[in-house]
Structure formats: C-alpha cells, structure tokens
Amino acid sequence: MTVMRFTSCQAPIAEYFMQAVTDYVGQRLGLDTRLVNDINWPERARQFDTGQIDVCWLCGVPYVWRADQPAPTMELLAAPVMAAPRYQDCPIYFSDVVVRHDSAYQSLADLRGATWAINERASQSGYFITRYHLALLGERTGFFGRVIESGAHQASLELILNSQIDASAIDSTVLELLVERDPALRQQLRTVAVFGPSPIPPWVINTSVPPELRAALRDTLTQMHTDPTGQAILHSGQTARFAAVQDHDYDLIRQMLRLGQTVTL
C-alpha cells in the first residue's frame, strides 16, 4: 500500500482537523496516510520541499514564494471554504485586529505607538497583511511603538490577555476555533479592525506524486462535503467544503506583498 505523508504549517489548533482529513482521504482512496506533526514548521516545510512529505497545508505567502520559482515542485490541491457567512462561500479568510475588551483602543489609527505582536515573519495573516494595510494608509515605518514576534497566533492572544502587548492581527479562522473552544474569549477580547480578505491557505501537493493520484486526492477533497462522513469532519473544523483553486487565485497576495514591502514593522 502506498504511504502518503501529510503535514500542516498552520496553527496547532487546526491539527485535529488536518488529522481527520488525512485519515478520511486514506480510507476513501485505500492509502496509508500519515500526518507528520512531531517536527517543527521549518522542518515540515523542508521535508515537503524535498519530497519526503507529499501534502502540506501551507500559508498563502510561502505558497506564492514556491509557485514563483523557475521550476516549482508543488501544485495546488484544494483550499478550505469556511462555513461562517462572513466568508461568502469563498476560499478566503480575514485577519481580525484584536485588543483586550477593556482597552481604550477603538480603531487601527488608535494603535499608533502601541505594542504589537506578529505571530511569525512568513505569515500572511499576522505579518504581511499588516504591512500592506499600513502601506495603504501611507505609513512606512514606526507606526507601532514596539513590535515583538510571539511565535503563534495563540501566543499573541495570551500576550494580549495578560496585558503584555496591546494588539495583534489574528487569523480569523484560528480566532473562531479558539472562541468555539473557550466562549469566554468573546467577553475578554474586542475586534477594532479587520484586514482582508486574503486568499485562504491552500493544501498543496508535491509534483513527485503521480498525476493520477494527485487528481484522485483533489477529487476526494472537493467532494468531501457530499458525503455524510466527510461533512461531519468538515463541520468539526468550521469548514463548509474544499474548493478547487488556481494559481491566479493567489495573485492578490502577490499584490499585497509588492505594496507591503515598502513598510517596515
């Protein structure tokens, strides 16, 4: 039996969903599918690039970096479409700028001079989109008083809740999963701005995988919502379906990167 290795470079809170989809794909296609989640993100990405991992759930920015290489070794598989109405049945997501509920901040403009956290510097939702929106405002450097790198969206939220920072841009899908797990967060946090939408992080597949298997995987994901078992897994991840996506669907990220490169955080 063919062994296929999957991994995620998304927030840890979504790994249970990645595991469930990985298992589902294996059952549907008669494959031995295994989720690689016992190594750090850089090593997961490295193993995907070298073909040791077959499928990766990748942020949009690292996707376009790879896709724009002269001879890319991966291609798009599918992308999640989140179930909440704000996503308009499209493979998009947002970055919610959040503060403590009792803070004085009411808007992005109020955050001039504030302490801000980014999750990490390869993240569209927590880093690059912030640079893009500041560029739209004509800002170039020094908007925030202090910027720290927390390492993860959930870590940024903890820093906000503990009053160690003032605000951060949080992946809306991560925030919604966290609120579902801990409804008290609704009273502890407040959204003062929304960045986006951005094209949602896609699932990508290494081109070393035979074309017929790539096609079967794509069909399995995009038809998941038509099967009761698949539907239940999708629902557990607040997802309506997987959509087939094309490279040009990520051109908006390329545009954001070009404009945002004029801004230093």
N, C-alpha and C positions, 0 to 999 in steps of 0.2 A: 504494500500500500504506500502511495506517495505521501511523504511528510511535508506539510506546508507550515511555515512559521510566520506568525503574525506578531505585530507589536504596535504599541501606541506611544506617540510623543505628545500626548495630551495630558490634561490634569489627571492626577491619580484617582479622583472621584469617579471618573468615567471608565476606569479599567474593568469594573464588573460588567459593564455593557459590552466592552470590547471582548471580554472572555465569553460572554453569552453568544455574541455574533460569531466569534471564531468557532465555538462548538457547533452552532447551528449550521454553518457552512460545511463543516466536516461531515455532519450527519446527512445533509442533503446531497452532497457530492461523493460520499463514500471515501473521504480523505482522512488521514491522520493529521488533524490541525492542532497546533500548539501555540499558546500565547507566550511570548518571551517578555517577562516583566520583572526579572530578577537582576537586571543590569540597569545602569543609569541611562538617561536620554542620549547623551553623546555616543555611548557605545551602541545603543539601539540603532541610531541613525547610521553609524559607521557600518554595522553589520548589514543594514539594509542596502547601503551603497555598494557593499562588496558581494551582495547576493546571498549572504548567509541567512538573511530574513527575507521572506517573499513579499509580504504585505505590511504596509505601515500606514497608520493614521497620522497624518503629517500636517503641521500648521501651513497656512497658505504661503507665507513668505519663504520658508525652506523649500516648499514645492516649486515656486517660480524660479528660485535660485537654481534648482536642479534642472528644471524644464528648459531653462535658457542656456544651458551648457551646449557646446557644439554637438555632442553625441550623448544625449540623455539615456540613462539606463533604466528608467522607470516611466510609467504612464499612468494616467488617471484611471481609477477603477469605478468609484462612485462617491457620492457625498451625502451626508445626512441632511434631511429636511426636518427641522424641529416642529413639534406639534402645536406650540402656542400660537395664537392668532397673530402676534407681532411679526412672525416670520413669513407670513403671507404665502405659505405653501411653496417657499423657495429655499434653495440651499444657501442661506445667508445667516449671519449672526451679528451681534452688536457688542460693543464694549460699554458697560454701564459705569459711569464715574460715580463712585460711592464715597460717602463720608459717614461719620458717626451721626446717629439720629439727632443727638443734642448739640451738634456743632453749629456754628454761626454761618457756615458756608451755604450759599443758595444757588450758585452758578459756577461755571468754569472760570469766569472772569474774577470771581471772588478768591480763587485759588492762587492768584499771583502772590509769590513769596511763600507759599505753603510748602510743607514737606510731603513729597510724593514718592510712591513706590512703583517700580516696574517689576513685573514678575521675572522676565529674563530678556536678553537683548536679541533673541531670534524670534520674538513673539509679535505677531500682528496685533492681537487684541490688547496686549498690555504695554507695548512699546512703540511699534512703528505707526500705529494709527494715532497715537498721541502726538507724535512729531508732525504727522500730516495735518491734524486739526489745528495745531499751533501755527503751522505754516499758512493755513487758510486765514488765520487772524493776523498775519503779518509779523508774527513773533519769530525770532531767530535763536536767541539764547537767553538764559537767565530768567525765564518766566517763573519757574518754581524756585523757592529758596534753597531747597535741598532735595536731591534725588537719590534714593537708595535702590538696590536690587535685592528683592526678597527671596527669589528663587522659585516662587509658585504663587498663583492667584490666591490660594487658600492662606498662604503665609502673609500675603499683603492684607487680606481681610483681618487676620489676627492682629496685625500691627495697628490697623485702624481701630479695632475694638478695644485694644489696650492703650489707645491714645499715644502710640509711639510715632505714628505718622498721621497726616491729615486726610489723604485721599489716594485713590488709585483707580485705574481703568481695569475693570474686571470682565472677563469673558462672560457674556450673558448666559450662555448655556451652563457654565460652571456655577454661576451665582444661583441660577434657578434650581439646579440639583442640590446645592447646599441648603437652600431655603426649604426645599421639599424634605430634606433630612432633618433640618432644625428650623421649624417655623418661627421660633423666637427671633431669628435674624431680621424678620420683617420690621420688628419694633426697634432693633438695635442699629440698623443701617438706613441710609437715605440716598436716593439717586439724585444727583444735581445736574447731570448732563448725560447724553447718550452719544457715543461716537459710532459711526457706521450708517448703514450696514456694510459689512465686508463679506466677500465670498467665504463660505464656511470651510474649515479644514477638511481636505479630502482624504479618502482612502486611496493609496497609490500602490501599484504592483510592479515588481521588478520584471524587466523585459526578458530576463533569463527564464521566466516561467513560460511554457509553451503557449502559443496563441490560443489554441482551443480551450485550454484550461483558464486562461485569462478571461475569455468570453463567457465560460460557464460560471466563473466567480461573479462577473459583472451581472449576469442574468439572475443569479441566485440572490444577490443583494437587492437589485432593483425590483424584484418580485416578492421580496420578503413580506411586504405588507398585505399580500393577497392570501397568505397562509396563516391560519389561526395561531400556530406556534410562533411564527415569525412576528406576527402582530403583537403578541404578548411581550416578546423580547424588546421590540421597538418601543412599546409603551413604557417599559421599565426604564428606558433611557430618555423619556420625554420626546421621542422621535416618531414622526408620522410615517416616514418611508426613507429609502435611499433613492437618490436621483442620479441618472447618468449625467455626467458633466464633461465639458470640453475645455481645452487649454484656454480658449479665449474668454471663458467664464472667469478667469483669474487675472484678466487684463486690468481690472480696477485696482488690484493690489499693486501691479506694476506702476500704475499711475500714482498711487499713494506713495510708493517708495521714491519715485522721482521727485515729487514735491516735498516730501518729508525729509529728504536728505539735506535740505537747507537749514534744518533745525537741529540744535544740539541740546540734549537734556543733561 
